[in-house]
Amino acid sequence: MIVKSLIAVIALLALPMRTFAAAGAPGWLEETMFASGKINTVVMVVAAVLLGITVWMILLDRRIGRLEKRK
């Protein structure tokens, strides 16, 4: 239990370090995706795919549940 708490504290303390490291020069993502406005399209496509997978998994779980009840 103590080990898990220690790992969680270290992970939470390490999160702000990443944001400070990213404050340098803009990378390829800022130069290409943000500048041209394509990042919105990418985010929407990823969200649609994740939503589709989630709905599919829920429907599949219901079907399997029905099959288990029948047997």
C-alpha positions in Angstrom: 0.0 0.0 0.0 2.8 2.4 0.9 4.6 1.6 -2.4 1.5 2.4 -4.4 1.1 5.7 -2.6 4.7 6.6 -3.1 4.5 5.8 -6.8 1.4 7.9 -7.1 3.0 10.9 -5.4 6.1 10.6 -7.6 4.0 10.5 -10.7 1.9 13.5 -9.7 5.1 15.5 -8.9 6.6 14.5 -12.3 3.6 15.8 -14.3 4.5 19.6 -14.0 8.1 18.8 -15.1 6.8 17.8 -18.5 4.9 21.0 -19.0 8.0 23.1 -18.2 10.0 21.1 -20.7 7.5 21.7 -23.5 7.8 25.5 -23.2 10.7 25.7 -25.7 10.6 26.2 -29.5 7.5 25.1 -31.3 7.6 21.6 -32.7 6.3 20.1 -35.9 2.8 19.8 -34.4 2.4 23.5 -33.8 3.9 24.3 -37.1 1.7 22.0 -39.2 -1.5 21.0 -37.5 -2.3 24.0 -35.4 -1.2 26.6 -38.0 -3.4 25.1 -40.8 -6.3 24.2 -38.5 -6.1 20.5 -39.2 -5.8 19.6 -35.6 -9.6 20.0 -35.1 -10.2 17.4 -37.8 -7.7 15.0 -36.3 -9.3 15.4 -32.9 -12.8 14.8 -34.3 -11.7 11.7 -36.2 -10.0 10.2 -33.1 -13.0 11.0 -31.0 -15.4 9.4 -33.6 -13.2 6.3 -33.7 -13.1 6.0 -29.9 -16.8 6.5 -29.7 -17.5 3.9 -32.3 -15.3 1.4 -30.5 -17.0 2.1 -27.2 -20.5 1.7 -28.6 -19.4 -1.5 -30.4 -18.0 -2.9 -27.1 -21.1 -2.1 -25.2 -23.3 -3.8 -27.8 -21.1 -6.8 -28.0 -21.2 -7.1 -24.2 -25.0 -7.1 -24.2 -25.1 -9.8 -26.9 -22.7 -12.0 -25.0 -24.7 -11.4 -21.8 -27.9 -12.5 -23.6 -26.2 -15.7 -24.9 -24.9 -16.5 -21.4 -28.4 -16.2 -20.0 -29.9 -18.5 -22.6 -27.5 -21.4 -21.7 
